[in-house]
Amino acid sequence: MITRQMTFLIPPYGTATLTLPELVTPEVFARLDSVIGRVLGESRQGLGDAVAPEPGSVEFDSWLIQRH
């Protein structure tokens, strides 16, 4: 089976890599979208009162990472 990977830069934390099956159909992407949204939502709830970083802060951190 051939796999495909999608790697996402998550400044300043590094990267996240998603491995997909060889056959990627619109249905696979729809299911993936649903599952990722649900899992991330559950993870956010588990953080309790933690506050998400401001978008400007995330962008600034990405600039710092690119400079290194």
N, CA, C and O atoms as a Tripos MOL2 file, in Angstrom:
@<TRIPOS>MOLECULE
protein
  272   271    68     0     0
PROTEIN
NO_CHARGES

@<TRIPOS>ATOM
      1 N           0.8480   -1.1840    0.0000 N.3       1 MET1
      2 CA          0.0000    0.0000    0.0000 C.3       1 MET1
      3 C           0.8900    1.2420    0.0000 C.2       1 MET1
      4 O           1.8200    1.3570    0.7980 O.2       1 MET1
      5 N           0.5960    2.1370   -0.8810 N.am      2 ILE2
      6 CA          1.3110    3.4070   -0.9440 C.3       2 ILE2
      7 C           0.5980    4.3890   -0.0230 C.2       2 ILE2
      8 O          -0.6270    4.5080   -0.0580 O.2       2 ILE2
      9 N           1.3650    5.0850    0.7960 N.am      3 THR3
     10 CA          0.7560    6.0880    1.6660 C.3       3 THR3
     11 C           1.1860    7.4730    1.2250 C.2       3 THR3
     12 O           2.2440    7.6540    0.6210 O.2       3 THR3
     13 N           0.3740    8.4130    1.5280 N.am      4 ARG4
     14 CA          0.6730    9.8190    1.2720 C.3       4 ARG4
     15 C           0.6470   10.5230    2.6020 C.2       4 ARG4
     16 O          -0.1470   10.1960    3.4830 O.2       4 ARG4
     17 N           1.5180   11.4850    2.7360 N.am      5 GLN5
     18 CA          1.5870   12.2180    3.9920 C.3       5 GLN5
     19 C           1.3560   13.7010    3.7530 C.2       5 GLN5
     20 O           1.7840   14.2660    2.7470 O.2       5 GLN5
     21 N           0.6760   14.3050    4.6950 N.am      6 MET6
     22 CA          0.4820   15.7510    4.7070 C.3       6 MET6
     23 C           1.1170   16.2330    6.0100 C.2       6 MET6
     24 O           0.7680   15.7600    7.0910 O.2       6 MET6
     25 N           2.0440   17.1700    5.8980 N.am      7 THR7
     26 CA          2.7110   17.6940    7.0820 C.3       7 THR7
     27 C           2.3120   19.1470    7.2720 C.2       7 THR7
     28 O           2.3630   19.9470    6.3370 O.2       7 THR7
     29 N           1.9190   19.4740    8.4850 N.am      8 PHE8
     30 CA          1.4590   20.8150    8.8200 C.3       8 PHE8
     31 C           2.4240   21.4460    9.8110 C.2       8 PHE8
     32 O           2.7890   20.8230   10.8080 O.2       8 PHE8
     33 N           2.8320   22.6620    9.5450 N.am      9 LEU9
     34 CA          3.6780   23.4170   10.4600 C.3       9 LEU9
     35 C           2.7890   24.0510   11.5230 C.2       9 LEU9
     36 O           1.8190   24.7390   11.2030 O.2       9 LEU9
     37 N           3.1220   23.8170   12.7790 N.am     10 ILE10
     38 CA          2.3530   24.3570   13.9040 C.3      10 ILE10
     39 C           3.3050   25.1610   14.7810 C.2      10 ILE10
     40 O           3.7710   24.6690   15.8090 O.2      10 ILE10
     41 N           3.5960   26.4040   14.3750 N.am     11 PRO11
     42 CA          4.5320   27.2260   15.1380 C.3      11 PRO11
     43 C           4.0020   27.5220   16.5330 C.2      11 PRO11
     44 O           2.7960   27.7360   16.6610 O.2      11 PRO11
     45 N           4.7660   27.5490   17.5300 N.am     12 PRO12
     46 CA          6.1770   27.2220   17.6380 C.3      12 PRO12
     47 C           6.4070   25.7750   18.0500 C.2      12 PRO12
     48 O           7.4800   25.4450   18.5530 O.2      12 PRO12
     49 N           5.4310   24.9160   17.8500 N.am     13 TYR13
     50 CA          5.4670   23.5660   18.4030 C.3      13 TYR13
     51 C           6.0520   22.5040   17.4770 C.2      13 TYR13
     52 O           6.2470   21.3650   17.9010 O.2      13 TYR13
     53 N           6.3330   22.8450   16.2420 N.am     14 GLY14
     54 CA          6.8860   21.8540   15.3240 C.3      14 GLY14
     55 C           5.9020   21.5200   14.2260 C.2      14 GLY14
     56 O           5.2820   22.4120   13.6480 O.2      14 GLY14
     57 N           5.7560   20.2390   13.9350 N.am     15 THR15
     58 CA          4.8950   19.8140   12.8440 C.3      15 THR15
     59 C           3.9810   18.6860   13.2910 C.2      15 THR15
     60 O           4.2160   18.0300   14.3060 O.2      15 THR15
     61 N           2.9290   18.4780   12.5030 N.am     16 ALA16
     62 CA          2.0310   17.3340   12.6620 C.3      16 ALA16
     63 C           1.9280   16.6880   11.2880 C.2      16 ALA16
     64 O           1.7780   17.3800   10.2810 O.2      16 ALA16
     65 N           2.0080   15.3730   11.2500 N.am     17 THR17
     66 CA          1.9580   14.6590    9.9810 C.3      17 THR17
     67 C           0.7610   13.7240    9.9650 C.2      17 THR17
     68 O           0.5220   12.9690   10.9070 O.2      17 THR17
     69 N           0.0240   13.7930    8.8840 N.am     18 LEU18
     70 CA         -1.1430   12.9570    8.6800 C.3      18 LEU18
     71 C          -0.8230   11.9930    7.5490 C.2      18 LEU18
     72 O          -0.4180   12.4240    6.4700 O.2      18 LEU18
     73 N          -0.9970   10.7000    7.7760 N.am     19 THR19
     74 CA         -0.7470    9.6970    6.7580 C.3      19 THR19
     75 C          -2.0850    9.2210    6.2130 C.2      19 THR19
     76 O          -2.9700    8.8160    6.9660 O.2      19 THR19
     77 N          -2.2180    9.2750    4.8920 N.am     20 LEU20
     78 CA         -3.4660    8.9120    4.2250 C.3      20 LEU20
     79 C          -3.3120    7.6050    3.4650 C.2      20 LEU20
     80 O          -2.2080    7.2490    3.0540 O.2      20 LEU20
     81 N          -4.4250    6.8850    3.2770 N.am     21 PRO21
     82 CA         -4.3650    5.6850    2.4610 C.3      21 PRO21
     83 C          -4.1300    6.0460    0.9920 C.2      21 PRO21
     84 O          -4.2740    7.2010    0.5930 O.2      21 PRO21
     85 N          -3.7690    5.0470    0.2050 N.am     22 GLU22
     86 CA         -3.4910    5.2930   -1.2110 C.3      22 GLU22
     87 C          -4.7080    5.8880   -1.9200 C.2      22 GLU22
     88 O          -4.5780    6.8290   -2.7030 O.2      22 GLU22
     89 N          -5.8670    5.3450   -1.6470 N.am     23 LEU23
     90 CA         -7.0770    5.8000   -2.3140 C.3      23 LEU23
     91 C          -7.7250    6.9080   -1.4960 C.2      23 LEU23
     92 O          -8.3210    6.6470   -0.4510 O.2      23 LEU23
     93 N          -7.6110    8.1280   -1.9630 N.am     24 VAL24
     94 CA         -8.1930    9.2720   -1.2620 C.3      24 VAL24
     95 C          -9.3200    9.8170   -2.1260 C.2      24 VAL24
     96 O          -9.0910   10.4290   -3.1690 O.2      24 VAL24
     97 N         -10.5360    9.5790   -1.6680 N.am     25 THR25
     98 CA        -11.7350   10.0010   -2.3900 C.3      25 THR25
     99 C         -12.3730   11.1770   -1.6580 C.2      25 THR25
    100 O         -11.9870   11.4900   -0.5310 O.2      25 THR25
    101 N         -13.3440   11.8280   -2.2870 N.am     26 PRO26
    102 CA        -14.0690   12.8920   -1.5770 C.3      26 PRO26
    103 C         -14.7070   12.3830   -0.2820 C.2      26 PRO26
    104 O         -14.7840   13.1190    0.7020 O.2      26 PRO26
    105 N         -15.1640   11.1250   -0.2810 N.am     27 GLU27
    106 CA        -15.7610   10.5670    0.9310 C.3      27 GLU27
    107 C         -14.7090   10.4290    2.0420 C.2      27 GLU27
    108 O         -14.9960   10.6950    3.2090 O.2      27 GLU27
    109 N         -13.4970   10.0160    1.6740 N.am     28 VAL28
    110 CA        -12.4150    9.9060    2.6600 C.3      28 VAL28
    111 C         -12.1350   11.2720    3.2690 C.2      28 VAL28
    112 O         -11.9900   11.3880    4.4850 O.2      28 VAL28
    113 N         -12.0570   12.3150    2.4330 N.am     29 PHE29
    114 CA        -11.8010   13.6530    2.9650 C.3      29 PHE29
    115 C         -12.9450   14.1210    3.8520 C.2      29 PHE29
    116 O         -12.7030   14.7540    4.8800 O.2      29 PHE29
    117 N         -14.1920   13.8220    3.4760 N.am     30 ALA30
    118 CA        -15.3380   14.2220    4.3010 C.3      30 ALA30
    119 C         -15.2740   13.5370    5.6670 C.2      30 ALA30
    120 O         -15.5160   14.1730    6.6930 O.2      30 ALA30
    121 N         -14.9520   12.2530    5.6800 N.am     31 ARG31
    122 CA        -14.8520   11.5300    6.9530 C.3      31 ARG31
    123 C         -13.6850   12.0550    7.7830 C.2      31 ARG31
    124 O         -13.7940   12.2150    8.9990 O.2      31 ARG31
    125 N         -12.5810   12.3170    7.1160 N.am     32 LEU32
    126 CA        -11.4060   12.8600    7.8030 C.3      32 LEU32
    127 C         -11.7370   14.1990    8.4400 C.2      32 LEU32
    128 O         -11.3810   14.4470    9.5920 O.2      32 LEU32
    129 N         -12.4140   15.0600    7.7000 N.am     33 ASP33
    130 CA        -12.8050   16.3700    8.2180 C.3      33 ASP33
    131 C         -13.6840   16.2160    9.4570 C.2      33 ASP33
    132 O         -13.5070   16.9300   10.4440 O.2      33 ASP33
    133 N         -14.6110   15.3030    9.4000 N.am     34 SER34
    134 CA        -15.5170   15.0710   10.5200 C.3      34 SER34
    135 C         -14.7680   14.5460   11.7430 C.2      34 SER34
    136 O         -14.9750   15.0260   12.8580 O.2      34 SER34
    137 N         -13.9050   13.5650   11.5290 N.am     35 VAL35
    138 CA        -13.1720   12.9530   12.6370 C.3      35 VAL35
    139 C         -12.2020   13.9430   13.2770 C.2      35 VAL35
    140 O         -12.1290   14.0400   14.5020 O.2      35 VAL35
    141 N         -11.4620   14.6710   12.4550 N.am     36 ILE36
    142 CA        -10.5000   15.6360   13.0010 C.3      36 ILE36
    143 C         -11.2270   16.6970   13.8130 C.2      36 ILE36
    144 O         -10.7940   17.0420   14.9130 O.2      36 ILE36
    145 N         -12.3300   17.2190   13.2790 N.am     37 GLY37
    146 CA        -13.1000   18.2250   14.0090 C.3      37 GLY37
    147 C         -13.5880   17.7080   15.3520 C.2      37 GLY37
    148 O         -13.5270   18.4160   16.3570 O.2      37 GLY37
    149 N         -14.0710   16.4740   15.3660 N.am     38 ARG38
    150 CA        -14.5840   15.8860   16.6080 C.3      38 ARG38
    151 C         -13.4570   15.6570   17.6120 C.2      38 ARG38
    152 O         -13.5920   15.9990   18.7870 O.2      38 ARG38
    153 N         -12.3540   15.0840   17.1580 N.am     39 VAL39
    154 CA        -11.2330   14.7910   18.0670 C.3      39 VAL39
    155 C         -10.6290   16.0730   18.6290 C.2      39 VAL39
    156 O         -10.3460   16.1560   19.8240 O.2      39 VAL39
    157 N         -10.4330   17.0710   17.7690 N.am     40 LEU40
    158 CA         -9.8810   18.3340   18.2620 C.3      40 LEU40
    159 C         -10.8530   19.0260   19.2090 C.2      40 LEU40
    160 O         -10.4340   19.6400   20.1900 O.2      40 LEU40
    161 N         -12.1370   18.9300   18.9230 N.am     41 GLY41
    162 CA        -13.1340   19.5100   19.8110 C.3      41 GLY41
    163 C         -13.1050   18.8620   21.1900 C.2      41 GLY41
    164 O         -13.1970   19.5470   22.2090 O.2      41 GLY41
    165 N         -12.9760   17.5300   21.2150 N.am     42 GLU42
    166 CA        -12.8930   16.8140   22.4870 C.3      42 GLU42
    167 C         -11.6160   17.1990   23.2340 C.2      42 GLU42
    168 O         -11.6190   17.3410   24.4560 O.2      42 GLU42
    169 N         -10.5350   17.3630   22.4900 N.am     43 SER43
    170 CA         -9.2670   17.7540   23.1220 C.3      43 SER43
    171 C          -9.3710   19.1440   23.7230 C.2      43 SER43
    172 O          -8.8790   19.3830   24.8250 O.2      43 SER43
    173 N         -10.0130   20.0690   23.0020 N.am     44 ARG44
    174 CA        -10.1840   21.4290   23.5130 C.3      44 ARG44
    175 C         -10.9890   21.4260   24.7980 C.2      44 ARG44
    176 O         -10.6640   22.1540   25.7350 O.2      44 ARG44
    177 N         -12.0430   20.6110   24.8520 N.am     45 GLN45
    178 CA        -12.8640   20.5370   26.0590 C.3      45 GLN45
    179 C         -12.0530   19.9950   27.2260 C.2      45 GLN45
    180 O         -12.2570   20.4020   28.3700 O.2      45 GLN45
    181 N         -11.1350   19.0790   26.9410 N.am     46 GLY46
    182 CA        -10.3000   18.5050   27.9800 C.3      46 GLY46
    183 C          -9.3100   19.4930   28.5660 C.2      46 GLY46
    184 O          -8.7640   19.2620   29.6450 O.2      46 GLY46
    185 N          -9.0730   20.5930   27.8640 N.am     47 LEU47
    186 CA         -8.1290   21.5950   28.3580 C.3      47 LEU47
    187 C          -8.7490   22.4900   29.4220 C.2      47 LEU47
    188 O          -8.0440   23.2280   30.1090 O.2      47 LEU47
    189 N         -10.0590   22.4220   29.5560 N.am     48 GLY48
    190 CA        -10.7210   23.2250   30.5830 C.3      48 GLY48
    191 C         -10.6790   24.7020   30.2540 C.2      48 GLY48
    192 O         -11.1860   25.1340   29.2180 O.2      48 GLY48
    193 N         -10.0620   25.4860   31.1540 N.am     49 ASP49
    194 CA        -10.0540   26.9380   31.0120 C.3      49 ASP49
    195 C          -8.8930   27.4590   30.1870 C.2      49 ASP49
    196 O          -8.6800   28.6700   30.1300 O.2      49 ASP49
    197 N          -8.1440   26.5890   29.5530 N.am     50 ALA50
    198 CA         -7.0030   27.0490   28.7520 C.3      50 ALA50
    199 C          -7.4950   27.9380   27.6220 C.2      50 ALA50
    200 O          -8.5350   27.6780   27.0160 O.2      50 ALA50
    201 N          -6.7470   28.9720   27.3520 N.am     51 VAL51
    202 CA         -7.1290   29.9400   26.3250 C.3      51 VAL51
    203 C          -6.2810   29.7250   25.0830 C.2      51 VAL51
    204 O          -5.0650   29.5530   25.1720 O.2      51 VAL51
    205 N          -6.9240   29.7350   23.9330 N.am     52 ALA52
    206 CA         -6.2000   29.5820   22.6660 C.3      52 ALA52
    207 C          -5.3700   30.8450   22.4120 C.2      52 ALA52
    208 O          -5.7970   31.9470   22.7540 O.2      52 ALA52
    209 N          -4.1940   30.6870   21.8170 N.am     53 PRO53
    210 CA         -3.3670   31.8590   21.5320 C.3      53 PRO53
    211 C          -4.0270   32.7580   20.4910 C.2      53 PRO53
    212 O          -4.7800   32.2970   19.6330 O.2      53 PRO53
    213 N          -3.7310   34.0320   20.5860 N.am     54 GLU54
    214 CA         -4.2440   34.9910   19.6170 C.3      54 GLU54
    215 C          -3.6280   34.7160   18.2480 C.2      54 GLU54
    216 O          -2.4620   34.3280   18.1790 O.2      54 GLU54
    217 N          -4.3710   34.9050   17.1570 N.am     55 PRO55
    218 CA         -3.8210   34.6700   15.8200 C.3      55 PRO55
    219 C          -2.5390   35.4660   15.5550 C.2      55 PRO55
    220 O          -1.6180   34.9490   14.9230 O.2      55 PRO55
    221 N          -2.4680   36.6910   16.0200 N.am     56 GLY56
    222 CA         -1.2680   37.5040   15.8160 C.3      56 GLY56
    223 C          -0.0560   36.8990   16.4930 C.2      56 GLY56
    224 O           1.0540   36.9530   15.9640 O.2      56 GLY56
    225 N          -0.2730   36.3200   17.6670 N.am     57 SER57
    226 CA          0.8030   35.6670   18.4000 C.3      57 SER57
    227 C           1.3110   34.4450   17.6410 C.2      57 SER57
    228 O           2.5180   34.2120   17.5760 O.2      57 SER57
    229 N           0.4040   33.6730   17.0740 N.am     58 VAL58
    230 CA          0.7840   32.4890   16.2990 C.3      58 VAL58
    231 C           1.5820   32.9080   15.0660 C.2      58 VAL58
    232 O           2.5870   32.2790   14.7370 O.2      58 VAL58
    233 N           1.1420   33.9620   14.3860 N.am     59 GLU59
    234 CA          1.8530   34.4240   13.1930 C.3      59 GLU59
    235 C           3.2480   34.9270   13.5590 C.2      59 GLU59
    236 O           4.2160   34.6260   12.8600 O.2      59 GLU59
    237 N           3.3590   35.6850   14.6420 N.am     60 PHE60
    238 CA          4.6590   36.1900   15.0740 C.3      60 PHE60
    239 C           5.6020   35.0300   15.3760 C.2      60 PHE60
    240 O           6.7650   35.0520   14.9720 O.2      60 PHE60
    241 N           5.1020   34.0110   16.0890 N.am     61 ASP61
    242 CA          5.9230   32.8440   16.3880 C.3      61 ASP61
    243 C           6.3930   32.1560   15.1130 C.2      61 ASP61
    244 O           7.5290   31.6870   15.0450 O.2      61 ASP61
    245 N           5.5300   32.0920   14.1020 N.am     62 SER62
    246 CA          5.9300   31.4490   12.8450 C.3      62 SER62
    247 C           7.0560   32.2190   12.1770 C.2      62 SER62
    248 O           7.9280   31.6100   11.5570 O.2      62 SER62
    249 N           7.0600   33.5460   12.2880 N.am     63 TRP63
    250 CA          8.1510   34.3510   11.7150 C.3      63 TRP63
    251 C           9.4660   34.0440   12.4360 C.2      63 TRP63
    252 O          10.5210   33.9400   11.8100 O.2      63 TRP63
    253 N           9.3820   33.9010   13.7620 N.am     64 LEU64
    254 CA         10.5890   33.5910   14.5260 C.3      64 LEU64
    255 C          11.1700   32.2390   14.1160 C.2      64 LEU64
    256 O          12.3860   32.0960   13.9830 O.2      64 LEU64
    257 N          10.3090   31.2620   13.9190 N.am     65 ILE65
    258 CA         10.7670   29.9280   13.5290 C.3      65 ILE65
    259 C          11.4160   29.9770   12.1590 C.2      65 ILE65
    260 O          12.4400   29.3290   11.9440 O.2      65 ILE65
    261 N          10.8480   30.7250   11.2310 N.am     66 GLN66
    262 CA         11.3870   30.8040    9.8730 C.3      66 GLN66
    263 C          12.7420   31.4860    9.8520 C.2      66 GLN66
    264 O          13.5450   31.2160    8.9600 O.2      66 GLN66
    265 N          13.0210   32.3620   10.8090 N.am     67 ARG67
    266 CA         14.3010   33.0650   10.8570 C.3      67 ARG67
    267 C          15.4370   32.1480   11.2770 C.2      67 ARG67
    268 O          16.5950   32.4400   10.9770 O.2      67 ARG67
    269 N          15.1470   31.0610   11.9540 N.am     68 HIS68
    270 CA         16.1960   30.1690   12.4610 C.3      68 HIS68
    271 C          16.6610   29.2190   11.4180 C.2      68 HIS68
    272 O          17.5410   28.3990   11.6780 O.2      68 HIS68
@<TRIPOS>BOND
     1     1     2 1
     2     2     3 1
     3     3     4 2
     4     3     5 am
     5     5     6 1
     6     6     7 1
     7     7     8 2
     8     7     9 am
     9     9    10 1
    10    10    11 1
    11    11    12 2
    12    11    13 am
    13    13    14 1
    14    14    15 1
    15    15    16 2
    16    15    17 am
    17    17    18 1
    18    18    19 1
    19    19    20 2
    20    19    21 am
    21    21    22 1
    22    22    23 1
    23    23    24 2
    24    23    25 am
    25    25    26 1
    26    26    27 1
    27    27    28 2
    28    27    29 am
    29    29    30 1
    30    30    31 1
    31    31    32 2
    32    31    33 am
    33    33    34 1
    34    34    35 1
    35    35    36 2
    36    35    37 am
    37    37    38 1
    38    38    39 1
    39    39    40 2
    40    39    41 am
    41    41    42 1
    42    42    43 1
    43    43    44 2
    44    43    45 am
    45    45    46 1
    46    46    47 1
    47    47    48 2
    48    47    49 am
    49    49    50 1
    50    50    51 1
    51    51    52 2
    52    51    53 am
    53    53    54 1
    54    54    55 1
    55    55    56 2
    56    55    57 am
    57    57    58 1
    58    58    59 1
    59    59    60 2
    60    59    61 am
    61    61    62 1
    62    62    63 1
    63    63    64 2
    64    63    65 am
    65    65    66 1
    66    66    67 1
    67    67    68 2
    68    67    69 am
    69    69    70 1
    70    70    71 1
    71    71    72 2
    72    71    73 am
    73    73    74 1
    74    74    75 1
    75    75    76 2
    76    75    77 am
    77    77    78 1
    78    78    79 1
    79    79    80 2
    80    79    81 am
    81    81    82 1
    82    82    83 1
    83    83    84 2
    84    83    85 am
    85    85    86 1
    86    86    87 1
    87    87    88 2
    88    87    89 am
    89    89    90 1
    90    90    91 1
    91    91    92 2
    92    91    93 am
    93    93    94 1
    94    94    95 1
    95    95    96 2
    96    95    97 am
    97    97    98 1
    98    98    99 1
    99    99   100 2
   100    99   101 am
   101   101   102 1
   102   102   103 1
   103   103   104 2
   104   103   105 am
   105   105   106 1
   106   106   107 1
   107   107   108 2
   108   107   109 am
   109   109   110 1
   110   110   111 1
   111   111   112 2
   112   111   113 am
   113   113   114 1
   114   114   115 1
   115   115   116 2
   116   115   117 am
   117   117   118 1
   118   118   119 1
   119   119   120 2
   120   119   121 am
   121   121   122 1
   122   122   123 1
   123   123   124 2
   124   123   125 am
   125   125   126 1
   126   126   127 1
   127   127   128 2
   128   127   129 am
   129   129   130 1
   130   130   131 1
   131   131   132 2
   132   131   133 am
   133   133   134 1
   134   134   135 1
   135   135   136 2
   136   135   137 am
   137   137   138 1
   138   138   139 1
   139   139   140 2
   140   139   141 am
   141   141   142 1
   142   142   143 1
   143   143   144 2
   144   143   145 am
   145   145   146 1
   146   146   147 1
   147   147   148 2
   148   147   149 am
   149   149   150 1
   150   150   151 1
   151   151   152 2
   152   151   153 am
   153   153   154 1
   154   154   155 1
   155   155   156 2
   156   155   157 am
   157   157   158 1
   158   158   159 1
   159   159   160 2
   160   159   161 am
   161   161   162 1
   162   162   163 1
   163   163   164 2
   164   163   165 am
   165   165   166 1
   166   166   167 1
   167   167   168 2
   168   167   169 am
   169   169   170 1
   170   170   171 1
   171   171   172 2
   172   171   173 am
   173   173   174 1
   174   174   175 1
   175   175   176 2
   176   175   177 am
   177   177   178 1
   178   178   179 1
   179   179   180 2
   180   179   181 am
   181   181   182 1
   182   182   183 1
   183   183   184 2
   184   183   185 am
   185   185   186 1
   186   186   187 1
   187   187   188 2
   188   187   189 am
   189   189   190 1
   190   190   191 1
   191   191   192 2
   192   191   193 am
   193   193   194 1
   194   194   195 1
   195   195   196 2
   196   195   197 am
   197   197   198 1
   198   198   199 1
   199   199   200 2
   200   199   201 am
   201   201   202 1
   202   202   203 1
   203   203   204 2
   204   203   205 am
   205   205   206 1
   206   206   207 1
   207   207   208 2
   208   207   209 am
   209   209   210 1
   210   210   211 1
   211   211   212 2
   212   211   213 am
   213   213   214 1
   214   214   215 1
   215   215   216 2
   216   215   217 am
   217   217   218 1
   218   218   219 1
   219   219   220 2
   220   219   221 am
   221   221   222 1
   222   222   223 1
   223   223   224 2
   224   223   225 am
   225   225   226 1
   226   226   227 1
   227   227   228 2
   228   227   229 am
   229   229   230 1
   230   230   231 1
   231   231   232 2
   232   231   233 am
   233   233   234 1
   234   234   235 1
   235   235   236 2
   236   235   237 am
   237   237   238 1
   238   238   239 1
   239   239   240 2
   240   239   241 am
   241   241   242 1
   242   242   243 1
   243   243   244 2
   244   243   245 am
   245   245   246 1
   246   246   247 1
   247   247   248 2
   248   247   249 am
   249   249   250 1
   250   250   251 1
   251   251   252 2
   252   251   253 am
   253   253   254 1
   254   254   255 1
   255   255   256 2
   256   255   257 am
   257   257   258 1
   258   258   259 1
   259   259   260 2
   260   259   261 am
   261   261   262 1
   262   262   263 1
   263   263   264 2
   264   263   265 am
   265   265   266 1
   266   266   267 1
   267   267   268 2
   268   267   269 am
   269   269   270 1
   270   270   271 1
   271   271   272 2
@<TRIPOS>SUBSTRUCTURE
     1 MET1         2 RESIDUE 1 A MET
     2 ILE2         6 RESIDUE 1 A ILE
     3 THR3        10 RESIDUE 1 A THR
     4 ARG4        14 RESIDUE 1 A ARG
     5 GLN5        18 RESIDUE 1 A GLN
     6 MET6        22 RESIDUE 1 A MET
     7 THR7        26 RESIDUE 1 A THR
     8 PHE8        30 RESIDUE 1 A PHE
     9 LEU9        34 RESIDUE 1 A LEU
    10 ILE10       38 RESIDUE 1 A ILE
    11 PRO11       42 RESIDUE 1 A PRO
    12 PRO12       46 RESIDUE 1 A PRO
    13 TYR13       50 RESIDUE 1 A TYR
    14 GLY14       54 RESIDUE 1 A GLY
    15 THR15       58 RESIDUE 1 A THR
    16 ALA16       62 RESIDUE 1 A ALA
    17 THR17       66 RESIDUE 1 A THR
    18 LEU18       70 RESIDUE 1 A LEU
    19 THR19       74 RESIDUE 1 A THR
    20 LEU20       78 RESIDUE 1 A LEU
    21 PRO21       82 RESIDUE 1 A PRO
    22 GLU22       86 RESIDUE 1 A GLU
    23 LEU23       90 RESIDUE 1 A LEU
    24 VAL24       94 RESIDUE 1 A VAL
    25 THR25       98 RESIDUE 1 A THR
    26 PRO26      102 RESIDUE 1 A PRO
    27 GLU27      106 RESIDUE 1 A GLU
    28 VAL28      110 RESIDUE 1 A VAL
    29 PHE29      114 RESIDUE 1 A PHE
    30 ALA30      118 RESIDUE 1 A ALA
    31 ARG31      122 RESIDUE 1 A ARG
    32 LEU32      126 RESIDUE 1 A LEU
    33 ASP33      130 RESIDUE 1 A ASP
    34 SER34      134 RESIDUE 1 A SER
    35 VAL35      138 RESIDUE 1 A VAL
    36 ILE36      142 RESIDUE 1 A ILE
    37 GLY37      146 RESIDUE 1 A GLY
    38 ARG38      150 RESIDUE 1 A ARG
    39 VAL39      154 RESIDUE 1 A VAL
    40 LEU40      158 RESIDUE 1 A LEU
    41 GLY41      162 RESIDUE 1 A GLY
    42 GLU42      166 RESIDUE 1 A GLU
    43 SER43      170 RESIDUE 1 A SER
    44 ARG44      174 RESIDUE 1 A ARG
    45 GLN45      178 RESIDUE 1 A GLN
    46 GLY46      182 RESIDUE 1 A GLY
    47 LEU47      186 RESIDUE 1 A LEU
    48 GLY48      190 RESIDUE 1 A GLY
    49 ASP49      194 RESIDUE 1 A ASP
    50 ALA50      198 RESIDUE 1 A ALA
    51 VAL51      202 RESIDUE 1 A VAL
    52 ALA52      206 RESIDUE 1 A ALA
    53 PRO53      210 RESIDUE 1 A PRO
    54 GLU54      214 RESIDUE 1 A GLU
    55 PRO55      218 RESIDUE 1 A PRO
    56 GLY56      222 RESIDUE 1 A GLY
    57 SER57      226 RESIDUE 1 A SER
    58 VAL58      230 RESIDUE 1 A VAL
    59 GLU59      234 RESIDUE 1 A GLU
    60 PHE60      238 RESIDUE 1 A PHE
    61 ASP61      242 RESIDUE 1 A ASP
    62 SER62      246 RESIDUE 1 A SER
    63 TRP63      250 RESIDUE 1 A TRP
    64 LEU64      254 RESIDUE 1 A LEU
    65 ILE65      258 RESIDUE 1 A ILE
    66 GLN66      262 RESIDUE 1 A GLN
    67 ARG67      266 RESIDUE 1 A ARG
    68 HIS68      270 RESIDUE 1 A HIS
